[in-house]
Amino acid sequence: MTPFAYPLTGLVTLVTLAVYFWMAFKVGKARGTFGIPAPRMDGPDDFLRVLRVQGNTTEVLILFLPALWLFALTIGDMWAALVGVFFPIGRVVYARGYYAEALKRSTGFTIGILSIAVLWLGSAIGLAMQAAAAYI
């Protein structure tokens, strides 16, 4: 068996997916609680907040996961995991705040988006340095 070179990044990915699964589960539970059948996407504010948490997380996952893995490939597994773990933490803080009241979502959102920004910027720098070393 060949050792996997990115175990910490892999673990952060799994934790992030577990958080996302929890959010999706909450949407299903809220549908039952509020009597909102699929495919309806409207309802009381308490339902809409749960739905928006999961929807917004879907929107930012497409930014987070490639940035996380590109950072791991260019900078390293440990650093990617250290920066990346703040994303699922931020998403939990975001969700708990948003579930309570829409205006309470900003702290968690900021934590997650800063993690993405650092991963993206680090990836861009790492890739540029590797490209320069290889082609210049």
PyMOL commands that place a pseudoatom at each C-alpha (Angstrom):
pseudoatom trace, name=CA, resn=MET, resi=1, chain=A, elem=C, hetatm=0, pos=[0.000, 0.000, 0.000]
pseudoatom trace, name=CA, resn=THR, resi=2, chain=A, elem=C, hetatm=0, pos=[1.408, 3.368, -1.039]
pseudoatom trace, name=CA, resn=PRO, resi=3, chain=A, elem=C, hetatm=0, pos=[1.285, 5.993, 1.736]
pseudoatom trace, name=CA, resn=PHE, resi=4, chain=A, elem=C, hetatm=0, pos=[-1.000, 8.932, 1.099]
pseudoatom trace, name=CA, resn=ALA, resi=5, chain=A, elem=C, hetatm=0, pos=[1.025, 12.145, 1.140]
pseudoatom trace, name=CA, resn=TYR, resi=6, chain=A, elem=C, hetatm=0, pos=[-1.812, 14.404, 2.295]
pseudoatom trace, name=CA, resn=PRO, resi=7, chain=A, elem=C, hetatm=0, pos=[-3.509, 12.780, 5.302]
pseudoatom trace, name=CA, resn=LEU, resi=8, chain=A, elem=C, hetatm=0, pos=[-4.188, 16.022, 7.192]
pseudoatom trace, name=CA, resn=THR, resi=9, chain=A, elem=C, hetatm=0, pos=[-5.695, 17.739, 4.156]
pseudoatom trace, name=CA, resn=GLY, resi=10, chain=A, elem=C, hetatm=0, pos=[-7.776, 14.620, 3.603]
pseudoatom trace, name=CA, resn=LEU, resi=11, chain=A, elem=C, hetatm=0, pos=[-9.022, 14.766, 7.194]
pseudoatom trace, name=CA, resn=VAL, resi=12, chain=A, elem=C, hetatm=0, pos=[-9.956, 18.448, 6.843]
pseudoatom trace, name=CA, resn=THR, resi=13, chain=A, elem=C, hetatm=0, pos=[-11.851, 17.535, 3.666]
pseudoatom trace, name=CA, resn=LEU, resi=14, chain=A, elem=C, hetatm=0, pos=[-13.759, 14.802, 5.519]
pseudoatom trace, name=CA, resn=VAL, resi=15, chain=A, elem=C, hetatm=0, pos=[-14.570, 17.116, 8.433]
pseudoatom trace, name=CA, resn=THR, resi=16, chain=A, elem=C, hetatm=0, pos=[-15.812, 19.736, 5.977]
pseudoatom trace, name=CA, resn=LEU, resi=17, chain=A, elem=C, hetatm=0, pos=[-18.009, 17.175, 4.226]
pseudoatom trace, name=CA, resn=ALA, resi=18, chain=A, elem=C, hetatm=0, pos=[-19.361, 15.992, 7.598]
pseudoatom trace, name=CA, resn=VAL, resi=19, chain=A, elem=C, hetatm=0, pos=[-20.318, 19.594, 8.445]
pseudoatom trace, name=CA, resn=TYR, resi=20, chain=A, elem=C, hetatm=0, pos=[-21.998, 19.892, 5.050]
pseudoatom trace, name=CA, resn=PHE, resi=21, chain=A, elem=C, hetatm=0, pos=[-23.886, 16.628, 5.617]
pseudoatom trace, name=CA, resn=TRP, resi=22, chain=A, elem=C, hetatm=0, pos=[-25.068, 17.968, 8.996]
pseudoatom trace, name=CA, resn=MET, resi=23, chain=A, elem=C, hetatm=0, pos=[-26.390, 21.086, 7.244]
pseudoatom trace, name=CA, resn=ALA, resi=24, chain=A, elem=C, hetatm=0, pos=[-28.178, 19.049, 4.581]
pseudoatom trace, name=CA, resn=PHE, resi=25, chain=A, elem=C, hetatm=0, pos=[-29.715, 16.878, 7.308]
pseudoatom trace, name=CA, resn=LYS, resi=26, chain=A, elem=C, hetatm=0, pos=[-30.934, 20.045, 9.068]
pseudoatom trace, name=CA, resn=VAL, resi=27, chain=A, elem=C, hetatm=0, pos=[-32.695, 21.117, 5.849]
pseudoatom trace, name=CA, resn=GLY, resi=28, chain=A, elem=C, hetatm=0, pos=[-34.508, 17.774, 5.638]
pseudoatom trace, name=CA, resn=LYS, resi=29, chain=A, elem=C, hetatm=0, pos=[-35.489, 18.010, 9.292]
pseudoatom trace, name=CA, resn=ALA, resi=30, chain=A, elem=C, hetatm=0, pos=[-36.700, 21.609, 8.822]
pseudoatom trace, name=CA, resn=ARG, resi=31, chain=A, elem=C, hetatm=0, pos=[-38.812, 20.521, 5.842]
pseudoatom trace, name=CA, resn=GLY, resi=32, chain=A, elem=C, hetatm=0, pos=[-40.584, 18.072, 8.126]
pseudoatom trace, name=CA, resn=THR, resi=33, chain=A, elem=C, hetatm=0, pos=[-40.903, 20.528, 11.009]
pseudoatom trace, name=CA, resn=PHE, resi=34, chain=A, elem=C, hetatm=0, pos=[-42.419, 23.257, 8.854]
pseudoatom trace, name=CA, resn=GLY, resi=35, chain=A, elem=C, hetatm=0, pos=[-44.314, 21.010, 6.399]
pseudoatom trace, name=CA, resn=ILE, resi=36, chain=A, elem=C, hetatm=0, pos=[-42.358, 22.164, 3.350]
pseudoatom trace, name=CA, resn=PRO, resi=37, chain=A, elem=C, hetatm=0, pos=[-42.415, 19.420, 0.704]
pseudoatom trace, name=CA, resn=ALA, resi=38, chain=A, elem=C, hetatm=0, pos=[-39.674, 19.157, -1.916]
pseudoatom trace, name=CA, resn=PRO, resi=39, chain=A, elem=C, hetatm=0, pos=[-39.115, 20.897, -4.289]
pseudoatom trace, name=CA, resn=ARG, resi=40, chain=A, elem=C, hetatm=0, pos=[-40.560, 23.988, -2.554]
pseudoatom trace, name=CA, resn=MET, resi=41, chain=A, elem=C, hetatm=0, pos=[-37.932, 26.515, -1.522]
pseudoatom trace, name=CA, resn=ASP, resi=42, chain=A, elem=C, hetatm=0, pos=[-40.118, 28.942, 0.386]
pseudoatom trace, name=CA, resn=GLY, resi=43, chain=A, elem=C, hetatm=0, pos=[-41.616, 29.020, 3.841]
pseudoatom trace, name=CA, resn=PRO, resi=44, chain=A, elem=C, hetatm=0, pos=[-41.233, 30.738, 7.173]
pseudoatom trace, name=CA, resn=ASP, resi=45, chain=A, elem=C, hetatm=0, pos=[-38.006, 32.575, 8.034]
pseudoatom trace, name=CA, resn=ASP, resi=46, chain=A, elem=C, hetatm=0, pos=[-36.886, 29.795, 10.382]
pseudoatom trace, name=CA, resn=PHE, resi=47, chain=A, elem=C, hetatm=0, pos=[-36.969, 27.359, 7.441]
pseudoatom trace, name=CA, resn=LEU, resi=48, chain=A, elem=C, hetatm=0, pos=[-35.369, 29.799, 5.008]
pseudoatom trace, name=CA, resn=ARG, resi=49, chain=A, elem=C, hetatm=0, pos=[-32.400, 30.404, 7.328]
pseudoatom trace, name=CA, resn=VAL, resi=50, chain=A, elem=C, hetatm=0, pos=[-31.677, 26.670, 7.523]
pseudoatom trace, name=CA, resn=LEU, resi=51, chain=A, elem=C, hetatm=0, pos=[-31.999, 26.412, 3.758]
pseudoatom trace, name=CA, resn=ARG, resi=52, chain=A, elem=C, hetatm=0, pos=[-29.701, 29.404, 3.170]
pseudoatom trace, name=CA, resn=VAL, resi=53, chain=A, elem=C, hetatm=0, pos=[-26.991, 28.007, 5.458]
pseudoatom trace, name=CA, resn=GLN, resi=54, chain=A, elem=C, hetatm=0, pos=[-26.829, 24.855, 3.361]
pseudoatom trace, name=CA, resn=GLY, resi=55, chain=A, elem=C, hetatm=0, pos=[-27.127, 26.772, 0.076]
pseudoatom trace, name=CA, resn=ASN, resi=56, chain=A, elem=C, hetatm=0, pos=[-24.429, 29.278, 0.937]
pseudoatom trace, name=CA, resn=THR, resi=57, chain=A, elem=C, hetatm=0, pos=[-22.140, 26.480, 2.068]
pseudoatom trace, name=CA, resn=THR, resi=58, chain=A, elem=C, hetatm=0, pos=[-22.657, 24.785, -1.303]
pseudoatom trace, name=CA, resn=GLU, resi=59, chain=A, elem=C, hetatm=0, pos=[-21.664, 28.040, -2.990]
pseudoatom trace, name=CA, resn=VAL, resi=60, chain=A, elem=C, hetatm=0, pos=[-18.405, 28.424, -1.058]
pseudoatom trace, name=CA, resn=LEU, resi=61, chain=A, elem=C, hetatm=0, pos=[-17.388, 24.746, -1.118]
pseudoatom trace, name=CA, resn=ILE, resi=62, chain=A, elem=C, hetatm=0, pos=[-16.538, 25.167, -4.795]
pseudoatom trace, name=CA, resn=LEU, resi=63, chain=A, elem=C, hetatm=0, pos=[-14.028, 27.835, -3.759]
pseudoatom trace, name=CA, resn=PHE, resi=64, chain=A, elem=C, hetatm=0, pos=[-12.723, 26.089, -0.652]
pseudoatom trace, name=CA, resn=LEU, resi=65, chain=A, elem=C, hetatm=0, pos=[-11.975, 22.538, -1.820]
pseudoatom trace, name=CA, resn=PRO, resi=66, chain=A, elem=C, hetatm=0, pos=[-9.804, 23.361, -4.867]
pseudoatom trace, name=CA, resn=ALA, resi=67, chain=A, elem=C, hetatm=0, pos=[-7.974, 26.078, -2.910]
pseudoatom trace, name=CA, resn=LEU, resi=68, chain=A, elem=C, hetatm=0, pos=[-7.349, 23.648, -0.030]
pseudoatom trace, name=CA, resn=TRP, resi=69, chain=A, elem=C, hetatm=0, pos=[-5.910, 20.949, -2.281]
pseudoatom trace, name=CA, resn=LEU, resi=70, chain=A, elem=C, hetatm=0, pos=[-3.874, 23.311, -4.444]
pseudoatom trace, name=CA, resn=PHE, resi=71, chain=A, elem=C, hetatm=0, pos=[-2.399, 24.784, -1.264]
pseudoatom trace, name=CA, resn=ALA, resi=72, chain=A, elem=C, hetatm=0, pos=[-1.566, 21.277, -0.004]
pseudoatom trace, name=CA, resn=LEU, resi=73, chain=A, elem=C, hetatm=0, pos=[0.107, 20.404, -3.302]
pseudoatom trace, name=CA, resn=THR, resi=74, chain=A, elem=C, hetatm=0, pos=[2.150, 23.605, -3.510]
pseudoatom trace, name=CA, resn=ILE, resi=75, chain=A, elem=C, hetatm=0, pos=[2.824, 24.562, 0.121]
pseudoatom trace, name=CA, resn=GLY, resi=76, chain=A, elem=C, hetatm=0, pos=[2.320, 21.355, 2.071]
pseudoatom trace, name=CA, resn=ASP, resi=77, chain=A, elem=C, hetatm=0, pos=[-0.125, 19.085, 3.835]
pseudoatom trace, name=CA, resn=MET, resi=78, chain=A, elem=C, hetatm=0, pos=[0.330, 20.392, 7.374]
pseudoatom trace, name=CA, resn=TRP, resi=79, chain=A, elem=C, hetatm=0, pos=[-0.013, 24.064, 6.405]
pseudoatom trace, name=CA, resn=ALA, resi=80, chain=A, elem=C, hetatm=0, pos=[-3.051, 23.375, 4.247]
pseudoatom trace, name=CA, resn=ALA, resi=81, chain=A, elem=C, hetatm=0, pos=[-4.725, 21.557, 7.121]
pseudoatom trace, name=CA, resn=LEU, resi=82, chain=A, elem=C, hetatm=0, pos=[-3.837, 24.281, 9.635]
pseudoatom trace, name=CA, resn=VAL, resi=83, chain=A, elem=C, hetatm=0, pos=[-5.360, 26.989, 7.458]
pseudoatom trace, name=CA, resn=GLY, resi=84, chain=A, elem=C, hetatm=0, pos=[-8.130, 24.809, 6.054]
pseudoatom trace, name=CA, resn=VAL, resi=85, chain=A, elem=C, hetatm=0, pos=[-9.533, 23.623, 9.380]
pseudoatom trace, name=CA, resn=PHE, resi=86, chain=A, elem=C, hetatm=0, pos=[-10.791, 27.143, 10.009]
pseudoatom trace, name=CA, resn=PHE, resi=87, chain=A, elem=C, hetatm=0, pos=[-13.260, 26.761, 7.136]
pseudoatom trace, name=CA, resn=PRO, resi=88, chain=A, elem=C, hetatm=0, pos=[-15.459, 24.054, 8.727]
pseudoatom trace, name=CA, resn=ILE, resi=89, chain=A, elem=C, hetatm=0, pos=[-15.131, 25.785, 12.105]
pseudoatom trace, name=CA, resn=GLY, resi=90, chain=A, elem=C, hetatm=0, pos=[-16.296, 29.013, 10.480]
pseudoatom trace, name=CA, resn=ARG, resi=91, chain=A, elem=C, hetatm=0, pos=[-19.168, 27.208, 8.792]
pseudoatom trace, name=CA, resn=VAL, resi=92, chain=A, elem=C, hetatm=0, pos=[-20.403, 25.816, 12.117]
pseudoatom trace, name=CA, resn=VAL, resi=93, chain=A, elem=C, hetatm=0, pos=[-20.184, 29.273, 13.714]
pseudoatom trace, name=CA, resn=TYR, resi=94, chain=A, elem=C, hetatm=0, pos=[-21.953, 30.708, 10.635]
pseudoatom trace, name=CA, resn=ALA, resi=95, chain=A, elem=C, hetatm=0, pos=[-24.713, 28.101, 10.803]
pseudoatom trace, name=CA, resn=ARG, resi=96, chain=A, elem=C, hetatm=0, pos=[-25.353, 28.451, 14.525]
pseudoatom trace, name=CA, resn=GLY, resi=97, chain=A, elem=C, hetatm=0, pos=[-25.515, 32.234, 14.195]
pseudoatom trace, name=CA, resn=TYR, resi=98, chain=A, elem=C, hetatm=0, pos=[-27.729, 32.180, 11.114]
pseudoatom trace, name=CA, resn=TYR, resi=99, chain=A, elem=C, hetatm=0, pos=[-30.093, 29.596, 12.621]
pseudoatom trace, name=CA, resn=ALA, resi=100, chain=A, elem=C, hetatm=0, pos=[-30.667, 31.995, 15.523]
pseudoatom trace, name=CA, resn=GLU, resi=101, chain=A, elem=C, hetatm=0, pos=[-30.965, 35.205, 13.482]
pseudoatom trace, name=CA, resn=ALA, resi=102, chain=A, elem=C, hetatm=0, pos=[-29.819, 36.224, 9.997]
pseudoatom trace, name=CA, resn=LEU, resi=103, chain=A, elem=C, hetatm=0, pos=[-27.764, 39.139, 11.314]
pseudoatom trace, name=CA, resn=LYS, resi=104, chain=A, elem=C, hetatm=0, pos=[-25.687, 36.788, 13.492]
pseudoatom trace, name=CA, resn=ARG, resi=105, chain=A, elem=C, hetatm=0, pos=[-24.019, 35.006, 10.568]
pseudoatom trace, name=CA, resn=SER, resi=106, chain=A, elem=C, hetatm=0, pos=[-21.164, 37.417, 9.843]
pseudoatom trace, name=CA, resn=THR, resi=107, chain=A, elem=C, hetatm=0, pos=[-18.531, 36.133, 12.310]
pseudoatom trace, name=CA, resn=GLY, resi=108, chain=A, elem=C, hetatm=0, pos=[-18.680, 32.589, 10.970]
pseudoatom trace, name=CA, resn=PHE, resi=109, chain=A, elem=C, hetatm=0, pos=[-18.800, 33.797, 7.390]
pseudoatom trace, name=CA, resn=THR, resi=110, chain=A, elem=C, hetatm=0, pos=[-15.694, 35.919, 7.970]
pseudoatom trace, name=CA, resn=ILE, resi=111, chain=A, elem=C, hetatm=0, pos=[-13.760, 33.010, 9.504]
pseudoatom trace, name=CA, resn=GLY, resi=112, chain=A, elem=C, hetatm=0, pos=[-14.566, 30.777, 6.529]
pseudoatom trace, name=CA, resn=ILE, resi=113, chain=A, elem=C, hetatm=0, pos=[-13.912, 33.347, 3.830]
pseudoatom trace, name=CA, resn=LEU, resi=114, chain=A, elem=C, hetatm=0, pos=[-10.560, 34.322, 5.373]
pseudoatom trace, name=CA, resn=SER, resi=115, chain=A, elem=C, hetatm=0, pos=[-9.541, 30.671, 5.300]
pseudoatom trace, name=CA, resn=ILE, resi=116, chain=A, elem=C, hetatm=0, pos=[-10.447, 30.511, 1.612]
pseudoatom trace, name=CA, resn=ALA, resi=117, chain=A, elem=C, hetatm=0, pos=[-8.588, 33.754, 0.882]
pseudoatom trace, name=CA, resn=VAL, resi=118, chain=A, elem=C, hetatm=0, pos=[-5.385, 32.548, 2.559]
pseudoatom trace, name=CA, resn=LEU, resi=119, chain=A, elem=C, hetatm=0, pos=[-5.614, 29.180, 0.782]
pseudoatom trace, name=CA, resn=TRP, resi=120, chain=A, elem=C, hetatm=0, pos=[-6.240, 30.834, -2.588]
pseudoatom trace, name=CA, resn=LEU, resi=121, chain=A, elem=C, hetatm=0, pos=[-3.477, 33.403, -2.191]
pseudoatom trace, name=CA, resn=GLY, resi=122, chain=A, elem=C, hetatm=0, pos=[-1.007, 30.809, -0.912]
pseudoatom trace, name=CA, resn=SER, resi=123, chain=A, elem=C, hetatm=0, pos=[-1.881, 28.521, -3.816]
pseudoatom trace, name=CA, resn=ALA, resi=124, chain=A, elem=C, hetatm=0, pos=[-1.401, 31.329, -6.332]
pseudoatom trace, name=CA, resn=ILE, resi=125, chain=A, elem=C, hetatm=0, pos=[1.996, 32.220, -4.866]
pseudoatom trace, name=CA, resn=GLY, resi=126, chain=A, elem=C, hetatm=0, pos=[3.070, 28.585, -4.641]
pseudoatom trace, name=CA, resn=LEU, resi=127, chain=A, elem=C, hetatm=0, pos=[2.008, 27.842, -8.209]
pseudoatom trace, name=CA, resn=ALA, resi=128, chain=A, elem=C, hetatm=0, pos=[3.685, 30.990, -9.531]
pseudoatom trace, name=CA, resn=MET, resi=129, chain=A, elem=C, hetatm=0, pos=[6.925, 30.089, -7.758]
pseudoatom trace, name=CA, resn=GLN, resi=130, chain=A, elem=C, hetatm=0, pos=[6.817, 26.528, -9.071]
pseudoatom trace, name=CA, resn=ALA, resi=131, chain=A, elem=C, hetatm=0, pos=[6.054, 27.729, -12.602]
pseudoatom trace, name=CA, resn=ALA, resi=132, chain=A, elem=C, hetatm=0, pos=[8.908, 30.230, -12.434]
pseudoatom trace, name=CA, resn=ALA, resi=133, chain=A, elem=C, hetatm=0, pos=[11.321, 27.546, -11.214]
pseudoatom trace, name=CA, resn=ALA, resi=134, chain=A, elem=C, hetatm=0, pos=[10.238, 25.143, -13.938]
pseudoatom trace, name=CA, resn=TYR, resi=135, chain=A, elem=C, hetatm=0, pos=[10.031, 27.496, -16.912]
pseudoatom trace, name=CA, resn=ILE, resi=136, chain=A, elem=C, hetatm=0, pos=[12.255, 30.497, -16.275]
for i in range(1, 136): cmd.bond("trace and resi %d" % i, "trace and resi %d" % (i + 1))
show_as sticks, trace
zoom trace
